[in-house]
Amino acid sequence: MLGGKIAYIKINQFNLKTDIELESILNYAKKEKATGILLDLRNNPGGLLNICVDVTSRFIDGGVVVGMKGRFDKANDTLYAAEGRATKLPVVALVAKEGKRCRDTRWSAQGPQKGGNSRDKDIRQGIGAVSLQSA
């Protein structure tokens, strides 16, 4: 926990354990009466798409997480966040200034926003780096 009862969560990659570990960390933050979450996704190389969707479901309650469009109809798909799993705590996410995996998503306190890219001057300003590994 950081000062002000802010839960700092660093996700290094999206692997098979990430969502389970995140659930445990969020339960701990709730038990400790956290007032918000600082989600650090900087330098995260990505990982399993279904795990990314599961993790996103911890922060937004329903809605589109990712849409895929391919040359063939079979490649087209839209993945949605699960409803009823999202935390009620306010969330701020940190992304790398020029993240290769985050170019099509801009995070805000309300969750990922359609369009934009991680180079936008949004919530990344003015937050110093801290170090804690959780996933």
N, C-alpha and C positions, 0 to 999 in steps of 0.2 A: 504494500500500500504506500502511496505517496502522501505527502502532506495534504490536508483537507479531505482525507478519506477517499482519495482517488485510487482506484484499482488500475495498476499498470499491467497490461498483458502484451507480451511479445510473441508473435507467431512467426516462426522461422520457415515453415513450409506447411503445406496442406497434405498430410499423410493419413494413414488409417487411424492413428491415435489422436489426431488433432481435435476433433469434435468432442470426444470423450473427455480428454484432458481439459478442454475449454469449459465443458459443463461443470467439472469439478471446481475449476477456478472461479467460475461465476457463482457457484453455490457458496464458496468460501467468502467471496466479496459480499454477497448478500448477508451472510452470517456476521461479518465484520461491519455491517451497516455502511457499506461504501456509498458515496454520494454521486459517483460518476465513474466512467471507464475511459482510460487512455489506451487505445488499441494500436500497437506498433506493428505495422506491416512492412517497414522499410527493409530492403534487401531480401525480401522473401521471393524465392525463385518460382513459386507457384506450387503445383502438385496436382492432386486428383480433383477433377472438376466436381464430382459429387460431394466431396468433402468441403470444397469451397462453398457450395450451395448450403450444406448443412451448417457450416460456421456462420454464413450470412443470415440464416434463419434464427440465430441467437441474437441478432441485432435489429432485424426488420421483421415485422409481422405480416407475412404474405407479400405478394407482389413479384414482379419479374426480377430475377437475379441476372440472368444472361440469356441472350437470344443468339442463335447460330443460324447462319444463312450460307448454304453451300451451292455448288453448281447443280446438284440434283435435289429433288424434293425430299428424298430420304435423309439428306444431311441437314435439313431445316428442323430446328427444335427450339423450344423456349423452356427454360428451367425456372421454377418459382420457389420462393422461400416458403417453408412450412409455416402454417399459422399456429399461434398459441405457444411458441417456444421463445419468443423474443423477450429480452430483459427490458424492464421499464426504466433502467438507469440511462441517463444521457451518455452518449458515446462520441468521442472524438478519435478519428483514425489518422495515424501518420503514415504517409507513403513516401517512397524515395522520390527525390526531385525529378529524376529521369528514369523511373522504374520501367523496365521492359515489359513487365506483366500487368502493369496498372495503367497503361496509357488510355484505355477506353473507359475507365471508371474514375469518377471524382467523388470522394467521400465527404460527407458533411455530418453534422450532429444528427441528422435524420436518417443516415444510412447512405448507401451508394446512390449516386444521382446519374440519370441517363445522360450519356454524352460527356463532353468535357475531356480533360485528361489531367494527369498528375502534375503537369507543369503549371496548371492554373494556380494563381495566388489565392488560396482558399484558407483552410484551417491549419495549414502547415506552418504559418508564420509565428514566430515568437515562442516556440516550444523547444526547450533544450533537450538534449539527449540524456536518457537514463538507461541503466542496464539491469535487466532482470530477464531470465529465461523461463518460459512457462510451457512452451510446446515445441 
